[in-house]
Amino acid sequence: MSEISIQSPETHEQVRSRFRKSTQAVMPFHLSGKQSIVDGYDIYPSHSLGSGKIKNGYASLAEWIRGYPMVVIDGYSGVLWDEVQTYLDEAFKKEGIKTGWIRAADYLKHERDVLDLVTPFLGEREAVWGTRTTLELDDFFRIEELKKVREIEGVDCTILIGTGASLSDWNVPVIYLDVPKNEIQFRMRASSVTNLGMHTVDEPAQMYKQSYFVDWVVLNRHKASLSNRITIQGDVQWEQEINWMLWKDLADGLEHLSKTVLRVRPWFEPGAWGGHWMQERIEGLNKDEINYAWSFELIVPENGIVFESDGYLLEVPFDLLMLQNNQNILGKHAGYFGTEFPIRFDFLDTWEGGNLSIQCHPSLGYIRENFGEHITQDETYYILDCKKDAQVYLGFQEGIDPSDFREKLEKSKAEGSAVDIETYVQAHTAHKHDLFLIPNGTVHSAGADNLVLEISATPYIFT
C-alpha cells in the first residue's frame, strides 16, 4: 500500500489512481445547501436525520475516543486501515494523547491456510459462479491468540484496530467502519485492498468473486452479531475524511426508513454493450466515461442508504437495513426471505451501444440444488425509451439444434467471433412502454438502442 501524506494534498488523478480506479467521482462527504436541492434524478439521494447527528473528521472521532482507556475499531472489507490509523494517530498527537495500537490483522491465519478455507466456495477460476460460504469470521483468525490480547501499559488509550477486532471480546466501545460495495470494487481495481485474510493482490474480477461469495457473507454475519455492541458507525469511503455517528441515532434512522418510502444510492458501471442515454441526461455522471451499461438502483448486496445531517453524508449498506429491520420491510414474508430483499431494480442502457449479452436464468429446482437459493431470477423488461428499430431478444426459435447453438457460443467465446443470434433466438420489436415478461429458463437479451427498467425477482446470486 502506498505511503500517505496529509501535509501535501494530492491531485484528484493521483488519489484516484492510488486508492480507487473509477472515472465516476466518489460521493461528496458534504453537500452545500445548493447541492442538496436536486430537480430531477438525484444520484445522491439522502434521508435527513436532523441537525447534529453526523460528525465529520478524524479529529472529532479522536476527541470522542480519548475518553476511554480501551477501544475496538472493527470494520468491513475495503477499509484502508493504515490510513485510518495514521489520521487518528496524527489527531491524538496534536492533543498530546499517547496511544497504543494493536492490529487485528496480525492474528490472521497464514494466507495459504485462508486460501484452503475459501477455495471450496469459489468454483473454477474461469467461472463466474461460486457458492455462498458457510464460514464464520473467526475461522480466518488464530482466535485464541487474539482473545489473549490485553491493554498496553503506559499509554492513555489502547486501540485494537482492523476487520475482526471485536472477536477479542473486549468489553469496551466498538467503532465500526464501512465502505460502500462499489467503492470496495474501485479499490480492488486500483490494487489498494485485498480479500479477507489475503496479502496478495489478485485480478479485480477474482477479488470481487471472492468478496461476493465469501468475504461479504462472512462479514455480514459478523456485523449482525455486533448490533448490540457497536457504539459508533463510521463511513470511510473518502480519503482523508470520515463521517461518523452514534449507533443509537443510526438505529433510529433505520427504524424510521423501514416504515416509510426510501431510495438507495444508485451506482453506475460501463460495459461492453453499454450506451449513452443515462450519460447524456443524468446530471453528475462523467461525460468522458466510455459508456454506462447499468445503473444499480436497488440490489441488497450492492447498494447503500445515505443519511444526511447538517449537509454531512453518511452511507450504510442496504443490507444493514435488512439485518436490523427485515421484519418491517418484509412483513409476514420475513421468515422465508430472512435478511434478503427479493426484488431488484436497475436500468440497462444500450442506447447507441450494443446488444446486451444473451443470457438465461436457472430453473427453481436447479438453483436450489446447485446453489442453495430459495428463489430464482424471474424478470421483466419495461422499455422506458428506445429508438425506432430497437429490439428485445426473447425465447428460442422453433426447432433449433441445442448442440449447434452451444457449439456456436463456445466458438464465439474462444475466438471472439459473432453469432447470428436471430437464427436461434426470437427478436421482438420494442416500443416505448412495452413490458416483456421473462420467466426463468427463458433465453433473453435487450438489443441495442434501448433504455430498460429491469425489475426482477432476485436471489443473492444474481446477474
N, C-alpha and C positions, 0 to 999 in steps of 0.2 A: 504493500500500500504506500502511496506517495506521501512524502512529508507535507505538513501543513504549516502555514504561517498566517497568523491572524494580524500581524503587523503590516503585511503588504497584500492588499486585496488583489485577487486575481481577476483577469478579464473573464467575461462570460464564456468565451471559447475555451480558455484554459480550464475553468471549472467544469464545463460540460464534458470535455474530453477526458478529464481526470477521474471524475467520480460518477458521471452519468453520461450515457450516449443516447441522445434523442434531439431532434430538431424542435420538438414541442417544448415550450418553456415549462418549468416547474410552476405549480400553483403558487401565487403570491402568499406570503405569510401574513400580510396586512393589506386591507383594502381601504382606500380613501372613501369619503362619502360619495364622490362622483363615480368611482369604480364600482361601488356596491349597487348602483342603480343601473340595471340592465333592461333594455327594452327589446324583448325577443328572447331567443335561445341563449341561455346562460351556461357557459362551460364550467363555471364555478358556483353552482347553486349551494346556498348555505342556509342554515337554520339558526336563528338568533337565540342566544341563551340569556340575553340581557347584559347589563354592564357588570364589569368586574369579575367575570368568570374565567376568562382565559388570560394567562400571564405570558409574557414574552421574555426570552433571553436566558442565557446560561447564568448570568449574574443573579437574576431573581431566583432561579432554581437553587443556586448555591447558597443564597441567603436563607432560603427555606431549610435546606439540608443542615446548615450549621447548628441548628438547634438540637441535633440528635448525635449521640456518640457513635451509632452504627446505622447504616442504611444499605439496602439492597437496590441495585438498578438492574432490572431484568428487561427483556425486550424480544422483539421479533427478529426474524432473519432480515438481512439488508441494512441493519443499523451499522453505521461506521463507528465502531466502538473506540478506536484510537482517537478519533476527532472529538467524540463526546467527552472522553476522559481529559483530553488536552484543554478543551474550552472550559470545563468545570474547574480543572486544576488552576488555570490562569485566574479564574474568578476567586477561588479560595485564596490564592497567594496575595492577591490585591487586598484582601481583607485580613491577611495575617493568620489564616487558618491552616493548620498543619493537618494534612490528610494522609491516610494510608490506603493504598489501593490493592485489592486482590482481584485477579482476573479469573472469572469462571472458566474461560477457555483453557486455562492451564490444567484443568481437571477433566478435559475431554479424553475419551479413549483415542488410541492411535488411529490415524487416518485409515490404515488398511483394515482395522477391525470395524470401523464405521462403514467402510465400503462393503464388507462382508454382510453387515446387518441390512443395508439398504438395497443391495443388488437384487434380491428376490422380488422386489416390488417394482422394478424398473423395466422389465421385459427386455426385448432385444434392443441394442443400442440404436439401430436404424429405425426402430418402430416409434410411432407417436405415443402409443398407449403403454401405460403401466397399470398397476392396481393400487388402490389406497392402502397405505401401510397399517399394520396393527401395532407398530412400535410405539413406545412411550418415550418422553424426553429423557428420563433417567437411564434409558438403555444406551444413550450416547456418552454417558459420563462414567468416570470412576467414582461412583456415587458415595461410597463410604469415605473416601478421602475428602470429597467436597464437604460432606457433613461434619467433618472434624475441624474445618477451618474456623478459627476464632478471631476475636478482636485483636488488632495490632496495638501493642503497648507504646506509649509515648507520643501518640497523635491525638488531635482533637476529634477526629471522625474517621472511622474505618468504613470504607465503601467496597462492597463486593459487587462487581460490575460484569455484565455480559449475559448473553442468552443462557437461560437456565440457572442464573444466580440464586433465584428463590428456592431452588431444590435444596439449598443448605438448611432450610427450615429455621433460619434466624427469626426470632420474634421481634422484628424491627419493621419500620416503614418500608414498603415496597414501591418503587417508582418503575413504571412500565413504559417503555419507549416503542413506538410503532412507526412503520414506514409503509406507505400505500403500495399495493401489489404492482402497479405499473412502474413506480419508481424503483422497486426492487429489480424488475426486469431491465430497466435502463442502466442500473448499476452493474448488473450481470454483464450487459453488453460492453460496459467500459472496463470489465475485469476488476472492479473495485470491491466486490463482495464475492463470496463463495457459498457453497452449500453448507448446511448444518454439519459441523464436525469435520469439515474438509479444509485443508490449507491450499490444495492445488486448484487452480482455476481451470475449468473445463469450457467447452464450447457453450455459448449462451443458450442454445436450444436444449442441450443436455442438462444444464443447471436449472432451467425453467422446468423441465420434465421432472427432475428430482425434487424440486421445490413443490411442485403441484401434487405429486403422489406420495411424498414422504414429509418434507420439512414443514409445509403449511398444515398438513393434517396433524402432525405431532405437536406443533406449536399452538394450534387452535385448542387441542385438548388441554395442553398446559395452561393456556390463558383462561380457559373455562374454570380450571381448578383454582385459579388465583383470585377470582372475582371478590371474595371476601377478605383478601389480604392487600389488594392494591390500594395505595393512598393517593398516588398521582399518576395521571396518564399524560404522556408526552408525545408530540409529533415531531420527528426529526427528518422530514423529507427534504429539508433545505440544508445547504452547507452554511455553517457559522450561525445558524439560527435554530431555536427551539421554541415552540409554543406548548404550554402545559396547563393543566387544570386539575383541580381536586376530583378524585374519583366519584365522590358523592354527587357533585354537580353534573358530571358526565352521566352517571346513572339516572339522575332526574331527567336529563335531556333525552336519553334513550327511551325512558319510560314514556315521556310525552310523545315522542315521534312514533312510538309503536301503536299509538291510539289515534293518529291523525294522518293527513296526507304528507308524504315525504318524497323527496327526489334525491338520488345519489349523484355523486360527481361522475360524469362520463369521462372516458378517455378514448383516444383516437390512435389508430395504427394504420400505417401504409401496408400495401400488399401487392403481390404480383399482378393482380387483376384490378387494383384499386382505381377509383375515379376521382372526380373533382367537384361534384355537386356540393358537398359539405365544405370543401376548401374554399370555394368561391362565395359561399353565402353565410357561413358561420363566423361571426366576429371572434377574433382571438386565436384562430388556428394559423399555423405558419404557412404563409402563401408560397414559400420556397420548397416545402416538402414535395417529394416526387408525386404523391397522391395520398388519399385517405381511403382505405378499404372498409374499415369498421369504425363505428362508434359504439363502444360497450356502454349501454345505458343502464342496465340493471342485471348484474350477474353476481350472486353472492360471493364466489371465490375471488372476484376480480375488482369490484367497485368499492368505493368508500363513501362515508357520510361526513359532510363538512359542517362543523358548528362555528358560530361567529359570536364574538363579544368585543365591543369597542373597536371593531374593524379587524381584530386578530382572528385568524382562521386556524382551526384545528381539525384534522381529519382522522377519523377512526374507520376501521374496516367495516363494511356492511355486515360481515359475518359476526362482528361483535354484537350488533343489534339482535341478530338471531340467537346468539349464545345467551344473551341476557333476557330477551323479551319475545322468544318464539311463540309463546302461548298467546300473547296479544296479537301477533302478526297472523298466525295460522289458525287460531281458534281451536275448534274441535279436531282439526287435522294435524295438530302439533304432535300428537302421539305417533302418527305414521311417518311424517316427514322430519321430525326431530328439529335440528337447527338448520336444515336446508330450506331455501325458498325455491319452490319447484317451477317457477316461471322465469323466463328470460326475455329481455327486450334489447334489441340492438338494431343499428342501421347498417345495411350493406350498400356500399356506394360503388357502382360500376359505371357511373356517368362519364362518358368519354374515356372509359377504361376498357377492361377486358371481360371475358366470361368468368364468373365465379367457378371455382373448382367443382367438378361433378362429384357428388357425394351421396351416401346412403346411410341412414342411422339404423342401428340393430333392432331386432325384434325384442319384445319384452323378455321372452324366455332366454334369449342369447345373452342379453346384458346382465340379467340376474345370475345366470350360470357362470359366466366368464368374468364378470366384474363386481358382482355382489351389490348391484344398484337396485333400488326399489322401483324406479320408473325408467322409461326410455325417452327418447327425444322425438316427440311429435311436434310438427312445426306448421306455421302459416307464414306466407309472404303477403304483406299488404303493400301494394305499389303506391308509394307517396308521389312519385313523379317518374316520368320516363319519356324517352324520345319516340318518334313515330314508329320505328321498326324494331323497338326493343322486344325481347322475348324472355320467356321463362321456360326452362327445360324441366319436364316433369313426367315421369313414367316411361317405361320401356316401349319401344316399337313392338308390334306384334311379330312373333316368330323369330326373334333374334337368336343367334347361337351364343350361349353364355361363354363357351370356351374361346370362341373367336374374339368376343369382346374383351375377355381377360387378357388374351394374347396381345391385343392392340394396346391395352392400358399398360401392360408391363413393358412393351416395346417403347411406348411413349415415355415412361419413367426412365428407362435405361438410356435411350438415345435422344430424348428431348424432341421427339417428332410429334406432330399434331395428329389428333384423332378426329375423323369425320364423325362427330358426336351424334349428328342427326340421323345417321344410319342406325343408331342403337337407341337413342332417347328422343322422345317426342318433344317438339318445340311448339310453344303456345304464344301467340301474340299477346303482349302485355299492354294494358291500358291503365291510365291513372285511376286509382281507387279500386282496381281489381284485387280480389282476395283469393289466394291459392292455398288450398289445404294439402298438407304434405304428411300423411301418416308415416309412422316408422316402417322401414322396409321399402320405401319408395325412392328411387333414384331421382335426383333433382339438382338444380342449379339456377341461379339468376344470370341471365345473359347480360351483355354489355348494355350501357345506356339506361340503367335503372337506378332509382333510389328506393330501396326496400326497407320497410319496417318489419323485422323478423320477430315474431312472438312465438316462443317455444315452451313446451313442457321440457324441463331440463334437469337431468340428474347431475351429480357432482362432476362426472366425466362428460363433458360436452364438446361439441365442435361448432 
